């Protein structure tokens, strides 16, 4: 049954929907099916008034041709993407990272004394801070330069990540002692302690932006969990190729539990761990030195 709120929304014609969907795909690689037209109507309706256009046809032209179109396109993607996350998400994979991958990396980084991890699609930062906490409590990297790089296409999510302040919903899978040790209470919520915040660096990044992805530098691990599900095969290949380029030889790629590289690439090795299957860039005769990062 259609609500009065739905009836009051500007209507998005099938033709205008296809134009907007294709524009967002070309910009961000996000693929929306035909049934997403209602989602577009609900989440973008107030943007028409915000930019001063009467309908979605005019809104599309604004996105394409206005000098302010690129900024508004960012805003549209912001509205259309889901940012649901929390600390210690997919705990079995984090356990494999902590117990098996980190000890291996402690050996391979013993000479360079650098450990860089990229949380690609980090949303509001819970994953990046989780990674930093696991590295810290492993005790294996004292004296190393440790960086956890969090990137997301959403500038609002990145702003929240930099603040590092979270409310109850972010701790749905978090033991009390985890919160006690690594957070302190503020009037706005629980904030990540400074030692962990200093390990984390956040920036807005479109994973399909080939010109900007190299600014991440060379990394030892890429976490990209529940991000590829929003891309079609062509966009996935572009993103995975970028990850392969950014990873050091022997570096690890960790995807979400429902994601794989099947029909995407054969460049990675599949590594069987006790609690998970992960991907690894094949090991070359020598690792990149610190200057190559």
MITOR-242682 format. One record per residue (C-alpha): residue number from 1; residue in three letters; x, y, z. Coordinates in pm, whole numbers. Each point is the difference from the previous one (the first is absolute). Layout:
BEGIN
+-----+-----+--------+--------+--------+
!   i !  aa !      x !      y !      z !
+-----+-----+--------+--------+--------+
! NUM ! ALA !      X !      Y !      Z !
...
+-----+-----+--------+--------+--------+
END
This chain:
BEGIN
+-----+-----+--------+--------+--------+
!   i !  aa !      x !      y !      z !
+-----+-----+--------+--------+--------+
!   1 ! UNK !      0 !      0 !      0 !
!   2 ! UNK !    144 !    338 !   -103 !
!   3 ! UNK !     41 !    249 !    284 !
!   4 ! UNK !    -77 !    371 !    -23 !
!   5 ! UNK !    372 !     67 !     39 !
!   6 ! UNK !     72 !   -216 !   -306 !
!   7 ! UNK !   -272 !    180 !   -196 !
!   8 ! UNK !    162 !    335 !     82 !
!   9 ! UNK !    344 !   -102 !   -131 !
!  10 ! UNK !    109 !    124 !   -342 !
!  11 ! UNK !    -40 !   -281 !   -250 !
!  12 ! UNK !    304 !   -145 !   -175 !
!  13 ! UNK !    -81 !   -123 !   -350 !
!  14 ! UNK !    161 !   -325 !   -124 !
!  15 ! UNK !    200 !    192 !   -260 !
!  16 ! UNK !    135 !    253 !    249 !
!  17 ! UNK !     77 !   -281 !    244 !
!  18 ! UNK !    209 !   -182 !   -261 !
!  19 ! UNK !    191 !    319 !    -82 !
!  20 ! UNK !     74 !     69 !    366 !
!  21 ! UNK !     87 !   -361 !     73 !
!  22 ! UNK !    247 !     -7 !   -290 !
!  23 ! UNK !    155 !    329 !    112 !
!  24 ! UNK !     57 !   -133 !    353 !
!  25 ! UNK !    141 !   -321 !   -143 !
!  26 ! UNK !    250 !    187 !   -217 !
!  27 ! UNK !    105 !    211 !    301 !
!  28 ! UNK !     13 !   -253 !    283 !
!  29 ! UNK !    -40 !   -344 !   -161 !
!  30 ! UNK !   -315 !    -64 !    203 !
!  31 ! UNK !   -256 !   -212 !   -180 !
!  32 ! UNK !   -369 !     47 !     83 !
!  33 ! UNK !   -269 !   -233 !   -133 !
!  34 ! UNK !   -337 !    111 !   -137 !
!  35 ! UNK !   -170 !    -41 !    335 !
!  36 ! UNK !    222 !    275 !    148 !
!  37 ! UNK !   -213 !    274 !   -160 !
!  38 ! UNK !   -205 !     32 !    322 !
!  39 ! UNK !    324 !     30 !    199 !
!  40 ! UNK !    111 !    287 !   -224 !
!  41 ! UNK !   -336 !    175 !     46 !
!  42 ! UNK !      7 !    -31 !    379 !
!  43 ! UNK !    362 !     96 !     59 !
!  44 ! UNK !     45 !    273 !   -260 !
!  45 ! UNK !   -338 !    177 !     14 !
!  46 ! UNK !    117 !    286 !    221 !
!  47 ! UNK !    306 !     63 !   -219 !
!  48 ! UNK !   -220 !    141 !   -277 !
!  49 ! UNK !   -107 !    291 !    220 !
!  50 ! UNK !    352 !     32 !    143 !
!  51 ! UNK !    149 !     74 !   -344 !
!  52 ! UNK !   -309 !    181 !   -131 !
!  53 ! UNK !   -128 !   -231 !   -275 !
!  54 ! UNK !   -363 !   -104 !    -60 !
!  55 ! UNK !     36 !   -368 !    -90 !
!  56 ! UNK !    241 !   -289 !    -43 !
!  57 ! UNK !     61 !     73 !   -366 !
!  58 ! UNK !    131 !    343 !     96 !
!  59 ! UNK !    193 !   -154 !    290 !
!  60 ! UNK !    179 !   -235 !   -239 !
!  61 ! UNK !     97 !    295 !   -222 !
!  62 ! UNK !    123 !    182 !    311 !
!  63 ! UNK !    219 !   -299 !     91 !
!  64 ! UNK !    140 !    -24 !   -351 !
!  65 ! UNK !     47 !    361 !   -104 !
!  66 ! UNK !     -6 !    239 !    297 !
!  67 ! UNK !    337 !    122 !    135 !
!  68 ! UNK !   -133 !   -119 !    336 !
!  69 ! UNK !   -100 !   -338 !   -143 !
!  70 ! UNK !    307 !   -196 !    122 !
!  71 ! UNK !    -59 !    106 !    362 !
!  72 ! UNK !   -369 !    -89 !    -28 !
!  73 ! UNK !     88 !   -336 !   -153 !
!  74 ! UNK !    205 !    -71 !    313 !
!  75 ! UNK !   -304 !     92 !    207 !
!  76 ! UNK !   -225 !   -232 !   -205 !
!  77 ! UNK !    239 !   -293 !     49 !
!  78 ! UNK !      9 !     86 !    369 !
!  79 ! UNK !   -378 !    -35 !     18 !
!  80 ! UNK !    -16 !   -323 !   -200 !
!  81 ! UNK !    267 !   -206 !    175 !
!  82 ! UNK !    -41 !   -202 !    318 !
!  83 ! UNK !    250 !     53 !    283 !
!  84 ! UNK !    -98 !   -266 !    253 !
!  85 ! UNK !    301 !   -120 !    199 !
!  86 ! UNK !    121 !    -73 !    355 !
!  87 ! UNK !    308 !   -103 !    196 !
!  88 ! UNK !    129 !   -360 !    -30 !
!  89 ! UNK !   -224 !    -72 !   -301 !
!  90 ! UNK !     63 !   -349 !   -145 !
!  91 ! UNK !    188 !   -104 !    313 !
!  92 ! UNK !    123 !   -331 !   -144 !
!  93 ! UNK !    195 !    183 !   -271 !
!  94 ! UNK !    146 !    248 !    247 !
!  95 ! UNK !    108 !   -295 !    214 !
!  96 ! UNK !    185 !   -145 !   -300 !
!  97 ! UNK !    159 !    339 !    -64 !
!  98 ! UNK !    114 !     33 !    361 !
!  99 ! UNK !    118 !   -356 !     59 !
! 100 ! UNK !    140 !   -103 !   -338 !
! 101 ! UNK !     56 !    293 !   -236 !
! 102 ! UNK !    156 !    242 !    248 !
! 103 ! UNK !    268 !   -249 !    120 !
! 104 ! UNK !     93 !    -65 !   -363 !
! 105 ! UNK !     21 !    373 !    -69 !
! 106 ! UNK !    215 !     50 !    310 !
! 107 ! UNK !    258 !   -222 !   -167 !
! 108 ! UNK !    -22 !    149 !   -350 !
! 109 ! UNK !     13 !    359 !    130 !
! 110 ! UNK !    283 !    -63 !    248 !
! 111 ! UNK !    251 !    177 !   -226 !
! 112 ! UNK !   -213 !    288 !   -132 !
! 113 ! UNK !   -166 !     48 !    341 !
! 114 ! UNK !   -311 !    138 !   -170 !
! 115 ! UNK !   -353 !   -137 !     -2 !
! 116 ! UNK !   -264 !    171 !   -213 !
! 117 ! UNK !   -360 !   -123 !    -16 !
! 118 ! UNK !   -271 !    146 !   -225 !
! 119 ! UNK !   -366 !    -12 !    103 !
! 120 ! UNK !   -164 !     68 !   -338 !
! 121 ! UNK !   -362 !    104 !     43 !
! 122 ! UNK !     49 !     67 !    371 !
! 123 ! UNK !   -332 !    184 !     44 !
! 124 ! UNK !     -1 !    179 !    338 !
! 125 ! UNK !    328 !   -155 !    113 !
! 126 ! UNK !    -93 !   -293 !    224 !
! 127 ! UNK !    190 !   -249 !   -215 !
! 128 ! UNK !    317 !    210 !    -19 !
! 129 ! UNK !      9 !     54 !    376 !
! 130 ! UNK !    -70 !   -371 !     58 !
! 131 ! UNK !    302 !    -87 !   -216 !
! 132 ! UNK !    219 !    247 !    187 !
! 133 ! UNK !   -108 !   -143 !    335 !
! 134 ! UNK !     77 !   -356 !   -112 !
! 135 ! UNK !    345 !    107 !   -119 !
! 136 ! UNK !     64 !    184 !    325 !
! 137 ! UNK !   -102 !   -282 !    229 !
! 138 ! UNK !    197 !   -258 !   -199 !
! 139 ! UNK !    318 !    158 !    137 !
! 140 ! UNK !    187 !   -106 !   -315 !
! 141 ! UNK !     70 !    339 !   -153 !
! 142 ! UNK !    162 !    212 !    270 !
! 143 ! UNK !    256 !    221 !   -170 !
! 144 ! UNK !   -176 !    -31 !   -335 !
! 145 ! UNK !   -159 !    284 !   -191 !
! 146 ! UNK !   -362 !   -118 !      2 !
! 147 ! UNK !   -269 !    165 !   -209 !
! 148 ! UNK !   -360 !   -100 !    -53 !
! 149 ! UNK !   -137 !    194 !   -297 !
! 150 ! UNK !   -378 !     33 !    -14 !
! 151 ! UNK !   -164 !    117 !   -322 !
! 152 ! UNK !   -361 !     42 !   -104 !
! 153 ! UNK !   -189 !    174 !   -279 !
! 154 ! UNK !   -215 !    177 !    261 !
! 155 ! UNK !    147 !    323 !    136 !
! 156 ! UNK !   -256 !     -4 !    284 !
! 157 ! UNK !    108 !   -349 !    104 !
! 158 ! UNK !    366 !    102 !    -10 !
! 159 ! UNK !    -70 !    306 !    217 !
! 160 ! UNK !   -162 !   -229 !    260 !
! 161 ! UNK !    290 !   -243 !    -21 !
! 162 ! UNK !    250 !    275 !     73 !
! 163 ! UNK !   -191 !    102 !    312 !
! 164 ! UNK !      4 !   -359 !    126 !
! 165 ! UNK !   -309 !     40 !    220 !
! 166 ! UNK !   -260 !   -278 !      3 !
! 167 ! UNK !   -328 !    -88 !    162 !
! 168 ! UNK !   -154 !   -325 !    118 !
! 169 ! UNK !    -84 !   -146 !   -343 !
! 170 ! UNK !    366 !    -14 !    -99 !
! 171 ! UNK !     75 !   -229 !    296 !
! 172 ! UNK !   -261 !   -270 !    -64 !
! 173 ! UNK !    268 !   -272 !    -28 !
! 174 ! UNK !    257 !    151 !    234 !
! 175 ! UNK !    103 !   -148 !    339 !
! 176 ! UNK !     -9 !    250 !    291 !
! 177 ! UNK !    375 !    -31 !     61 !
! 178 ! UNK !     65 !    105 !   -361 !
! 179 ! UNK !   -190 !    324 !     59 !
! 180 ! UNK !    158 !     60 !    340 !
! 181 ! UNK !    355 !    -33 !   -132 !
! 182 ! UNK !    -24 !    184 !   -331 !
! 183 ! UNK !   -268 !    268 !     49 !
! 184 ! UNK !    -72 !    282 !    238 !
! 185 ! UNK !   -339 !    154 !     66 !
! 186 ! UNK !    -93 !    347 !   -126 !
! 187 ! UNK !   -326 !    193 !      4 !
! 188 ! UNK !    -58 !   -112 !   -361 !
! 189 ! UNK !     87 !   -367 !     36 !
! 190 ! UNK !    300 !   -232 !     31 !
! 191 ! UNK !    316 !    133 !   -165 !
! 192 ! UNK !    294 !   -209 !   -118 !
! 193 ! UNK !    308 !     58 !    218 !
! 194 ! UNK !    276 !    218 !   -143 !
! 195 ! UNK !    259 !   -280 !    -40 !
! 196 ! UNK !   -233 !   -181 !   -240 !
! 197 ! UNK !   -122 !    313 !   -177 !
! 198 ! UNK !    358 !     96 !    -82 !
! 199 ! UNK !     42 !   -326 !   -189 !
! 200 ! UNK !   -296 !     75 !   -230 !
! 201 ! UNK !     -9 !    236 !   -296 !
! 202 ! UNK !   -325 !     69 !   -187 !
! 203 ! UNK !    -77 !    148 !   -340 !
! 204 ! UNK !   -282 !     19 !   -250 !
! 205 ! UNK !     70 !   -219 !   -303 !
! 206 ! UNK !   -196 !   -137 !   -294 !
! 207 ! UNK !    147 !   -347 !    -61 !
! 208 ! UNK !    -45 !     49 !   -375 !
! 209 ! UNK !    205 !    320 !     -2 !
! 210 ! UNK !    318 !   -139 !   -154 !
! 211 ! UNK !    181 !    331 !     39 !
! 212 ! UNK !    -51 !     21 !    377 !
! 213 ! UNK !     22 !   -363 !    115 !
! 214 ! UNK !    384 !      1 !    -17 !
! 215 ! UNK !      4 !    259 !    279 !
! 216 ! UNK !    -85 !   -287 !    237 !
! 217 ! UNK !    354 !   -126 !    -52 !
! 218 ! UNK !    119 !   -361 !     20 !
! 219 ! UNK !   -169 !   -209 !    266 !
! 220 ! UNK !     38 !   -339 !    165 !
! 221 ! UNK !   -372 !    -74 !     38 !
! 222 ! UNK !   -320 !    118 !   -165 !
! 223 ! UNK !   -334 !    -43 !    176 !
! 224 ! UNK !   -289 !     48 !   -243 !
! 225 ! UNK !   -299 !   -168 !    157 !
! 226 ! UNK !   -356 !     25 !   -131 !
! 227 ! UNK !     97 !    269 !   -251 !
! 228 ! UNK !     39 !   -199 !   -322 !
! 229 ! UNK !   -362 !   -116 !     25 !
! 230 ! UNK !   -102 !    348 !   -120 !
! 231 ! UNK !    213 !    -23 !   -317 !
! 232 ! UNK !    -57 !   -186 !   -324 !
! 233 ! UNK !    271 !   -234 !   -136 !
! 234 ! UNK !    171 !    269 !   -207 !
! 235 ! UNK !     28 !    240 !    296 !
! 236 ! UNK !    113 !   -282 !    229 !
! 237 ! UNK !    285 !    -79 !   -237 !
! 238 ! UNK !    113 !    363 !      1 !
! 239 ! UNK !     -9 !     14 !    380 !
! 240 ! UNK !    176 !   -334 !     47 !
! 241 ! UNK !    269 !    101 !   -250 !
! 242 ! UNK !     57 !    313 !    210 !
! 243 ! UNK !     30 !   -209 !    316 !
! 244 ! UNK !    249 !   -231 !   -171 !
! 245 ! UNK !    211 !    299 !   -101 !
! 246 ! UNK !     -8 !    151 !    351 !
! 247 ! UNK !     85 !   -326 !    180 !
! 248 ! UNK !    360 !    -90 !     68 !
! 249 ! UNK !    111 !   -346 !   -118 !
! 250 ! UNK !   -134 !   -250 !    252 !
! 251 ! UNK !   -267 !    247 !    115 !
! 252 ! UNK !   -350 !   -114 !     94 !
! 253 ! UNK !   -346 !     90 !   -131 !
! 254 ! UNK !   -294 !    -67 !    234 !
! 255 ! UNK !   -350 !     12 !   -149 !
! 256 ! UNK !   -347 !    -41 !    149 !
! 257 ! UNK !   -138 !   -348 !     68 !
! 258 ! UNK !   -228 !      9 !   -307 !
! 259 ! UNK !    265 !    142 !   -235 !
! 260 ! UNK !    264 !   -175 !   -209 !
! 261 ! UNK !    230 !     61 !   -296 !
! 262 ! UNK !   -171 !   -267 !   -211 !
! 263 ! UNK !    -36 !    131 !   -357 !
! 264 ! UNK !    186 !    316 !    103 !
! 265 ! UNK !    373 !    -86 !      3 !
! 266 ! UNK !    242 !   -290 !     37 !
! 267 ! UNK !    290 !    221 !    108 !
! 268 ! UNK !    -35 !    -80 !    372 !
! 269 ! UNK !     82 !   -319 !    189 !
! 270 ! UNK !   -264 !   -150 !    227 !
! 271 ! UNK !    133 !    -50 !    353 !
! 272 ! UNK !   -170 !   -246 !    236 !
! 273 ! UNK !      6 !    118 !    362 !
! 274 ! UNK !   -152 !   -174 !    302 !
! 275 ! UNK !   -311 !    220 !      4 !
! 276 ! UNK !    -10 !    156 !   -345 !
! 277 ! UNK !    106 !      2 !   -364 !
! 278 ! UNK !    185 !    313 !   -109 !
! 279 ! UNK !    182 !    116 !   -311 !
! 280 ! UNK !    369 !     80 !    -30 !
! 281 ! UNK !    207 !    174 !   -263 !
! 282 ! UNK !    267 !   -250 !   -105 !
! 283 ! UNK !    333 !     43 !    175 !
! 284 ! UNK !    282 !    131 !   -218 !
! 285 ! UNK !    373 !    -46 !     57 !
! 286 ! UNK !     14 !    316 !    209 !
! 287 ! UNK !   -244 !    234 !    176 !
! 288 ! UNK !    -28 !    364 !    -88 !
! 289 ! UNK !    222 !    213 !    222 !
! 290 ! UNK !   -121 !    294 !    206 !
! 291 ! UNK !     66 !    248 !   -279 !
! 292 ! UNK !   -237 !   -185 !   -233 !
! 293 ! UNK !   -294 !     75 !    222 !
+-----+-----+--------+--------+--------+
END
